[in-house]
C-alpha cells in the first residue's frame, strides 16, 4: 500500500500522495521540472511541509486557508482553542 498524507479540505477527509514519487507522478512535465528544481534545495527540516504543499496544490486548500486567514485578520472568532503556552524542545 502506498503511503498517503491525510488532511481535511472543505470538511472532507482527503488522502494525498505521500511519497516524493507519488507526488511527482500527479504533475505535468512543467510542474515536475519546477518540483525537481525546488525540492532539491529544500532544507531537510522543511521537507515535510514542502512536500505537503506540493501534494495539496490544486485541491482548493489554499483558497480555504486564505478565507480563514482573512477571517482571523478581521478578528473573527473562528472557534479556535488555545493550545496552551508555547514550549521549546530542548
PAROLO-350589 format. One line per 10 residues: number of its first residue (from 1); their letters; for each residue x, y, z of C-alpha. Coordinates in pm, 1 decimal. Each point is the difference from the previous one (the first is absolute). Layout:
N
NUM = A = X:Y:Z | ...
This chain:
90
1 = XXXXXXXXXX = 0.0:0.0:0.0 | 134.1:343.6:-93.5 | 59.3:255.4:272.6 | -251.6:281.1:12.1 | -36.9:336.3:166.0 | -341.3:68.1:152.3 | -158.2:338.6:53.5 | -342.4:159.9:11.4 | -98.5:225.5:-288.8 | -346.7:154.2:-17.6
11 = XXXXXXXXXX = -108.8:-218.3:289.9 | 98.2:-326.3:-171.1 | 284.7:-235.0:83.7 | 231.8:-6.5:-300.0 | 285.4:-242.4:-66.1 | 291.8:144.4:-193.6 | 308.5:-166.6:-144.3 | 250.2:-60.0:277.5 | 329.2:-65.4:-176.4 | 217.8:220.0:-216.7
21 = XXXXXXXXXX = -56.7:-231.8:-297.3 | -377.5:-7.6:48.4 | -21.8:377.7:36.8 | 212.9:46.6:-312.1 | -213.5:-249.6:-197.0 | -302.9:230.9:32.9 | 176.7:285.1:-180.9 | 32.5:120.0:-354.4 | 352.2:3.3:-145.1 | 32.2:372.3:73.7
31 = XXXXXXXXXX = -117.3:-39.0:359.1 | 230.2:-299.2:52.3 | 298.8:200.8:-125.3 | -82.4:284.1:242.2 | -51.4:-253.7:280.2 | 334.1:-169.6:-69.7 | 181.1:334.5:-4.1 | -158.7:124.2:322.3 | -8.2:-318.6:207.8 | 371.4:-65.5:-56.9
41 = XXXXXXXXXX = 82.0:318.1:193.2 | -245.0:-22.9:289.4 | 172.7:-33.2:338.7 | -75.2:-339.1:158.5 | -200.9:140.6:294.5 | -233.6:179.1:-245.7 | -40.3:-295.1:-236.1 | -322.5:-146.0:148.5 | -179.4:335.4:-20.0 | 115.4:60.8:-357.2
51 = XXXXXXXXXX = -104.9:-348.3:-111.0 | -341.3:56.2:156.6 | -28.4:336.9:-178.2 | 75.9:-161.4:-335.3 | -237.9:-289.9:69.7 | -284.3:240.8:84.1 | 38.8:226.1:-301.6 | -316.9:15.3:-211.6 | -214.3:-140.6:283.4 | -162.2:326.8:107.2
61 = XXXXXXXXXX = 181.9:-8.8:334.3 | 179.5:328.5:-74.4 | -326.6:180.8:-65.1 | -153.0:-146.2:316.2 | 302.8:116.6:200.8 | -18.6:351.5:-147.3 | -364.6:32.2:105.9 | 89.5:-114.2:351.2 | 298.9:236.3:23.2 | -217.0:289.7:-119.3
71 = XXXXXXXXXX = -252.5:-78.2:275.2 | 277.8:-15.3:258.7 | 143.0:331.3:-122.6 | -343.2:159.3:49.3 | -1.2:-128.1:357.6 | -282.6:-248.9:-47.3 | -41.6:-279.0:252.0 | 51.6:-313.6:-206.0 | -37.8:-240.9:289.4 | 370.3:-56.8:46.1
81 = XXXXXXXXXX = 108.1:-145.6:331.5 | 300.3:126.7:194.5 | 270.7:-263.8:-21.6 | 166.0:124.5:316.5 | 338.1:158.6:50.1 | 267.6:-43.4:-261.6 | 272.3:-235.5:107.0 | 343.4:-44.5:-145.3 | 147.7:-340.3:-62.7 | 340.3:-29.4:162.4
